Amino acid sequence: MVDLDEVVSAKDIAAHYNIPQPLLAKVLQELSRRDFVEPVQGPKGGYRLKAKLDTITMTQFFEMMEGPLGLMDCYFDSNCKLLDNCNIRLPIQRLNESMRTMFDKMTLSDVTV
């Protein structure tokens, strides 16, 4: 279980997961903006979890970070002129529904180390 009170530096996170620090800084800024983490200032500063990971599904997380969850844009935007004659529309829809069902059953706590 991840400790909500633990403060971890961006440098330590980058080293542990082998992530370039500039990339991690951008990700942490976005996670902070979305209230998943909060920055802690000071000499022992870093980041602390703000969200309860076991209450957020993977679908919710993906959609908060990236927008609607789907394999193809036409799943959400039906302005495609080929949609009426599309022979992969139903298989893609089934894949999207399966993916969404799977991610609805998983929380962020299921994928944290």
N, C-alpha and C positions, 0 to 999 in steps of 0.2 A: 504494500500500500504506500502511496506517495504521501509524504507529510506536508500538510497545507501550511505549516509554520516555517518550514525549512527554506532558507535563503541560499540560492546557488548563483555563483557568478557566471556571467556569459562565457568567460574564459574557460571555466571548468566544464560547462555544458559542451562547448565547442571541442575541447580536448577529449571528453568522454565519448562523444558520438562522431568524432572526426569530421566536424562540419567547419567550413571556413567561417571565421568570426564575422566578416562583413555580411555574409548571407544570413548567419544566425541573428545578427543584430536586426536585420529587416524583419525576420520572422518573429522575433521577440517583440518588436514594435507593433506588429499587426496583432499578435496574441494579446498584448497589453491593451491595444485599442478595442479589442473585442471582449475584454474583461476575463480572459482566461488566466492571465498572470498579472502581477503588479510589480513595477520596479521598486526597489528598495535602495535609497541613497545612502552614502556613507562609506567609510573604509571597509566595512564588512557587508557592503551592499551587493546587490545582484537582482535576482528575480524570485518571486514567491508565487506559488499557485494561488489563484483566487477562486477558481471554479471547482466545484465538486465533480470530479471526473466520472463518478459512477452514475451521475444524473444526466449526462449528455451523451446522446447516441452518436455513432459515427456519422449517420446521415445528417443530423443536426450540425455537427462540427463541419463536415464538408460543405454544407450549404451556407453556413455562416461565413466560412473562409473563402469559398469559391463561387457561390451561387447555386442554381438548381443542379441537382445530381442526375446525370444522364450521359449516355454514350454519344448521342448525336444531338445537335442543336434542334433538329426537326421534332424531337420528342417534346420540346417546349414551345417551339416557334413554328406554327403551321403555315408560314408564308411561302414555303417551298412550292414552286410551280409543278414539280414532279411528284408531289405527295400522293395524288390520286392514283398514279400508276406505279408507285414504288413497291417493288417486290421484297424489300428487306424491312419494311416498316413494322410489320407484326413480329418478326423474330427479334428485332431491336427492342421493341416494346416489351416483349417477354424477358429479354436480358435485363433491361432497365428495372423491371418489376422485381426480378430475382435479386439483383444487386441491392436494390433499395430494401427489400425484405431482410436480406442478410445484414446490412449495415444498421437497420432499425433494431436488430437484436443485440448489437454490440455497443458497448459504451467505451468512452475514452479510457476508463480504468482497465478494460480488457486488453488494451494494446500498449499500456505503459509498463516499463521495466521496474 
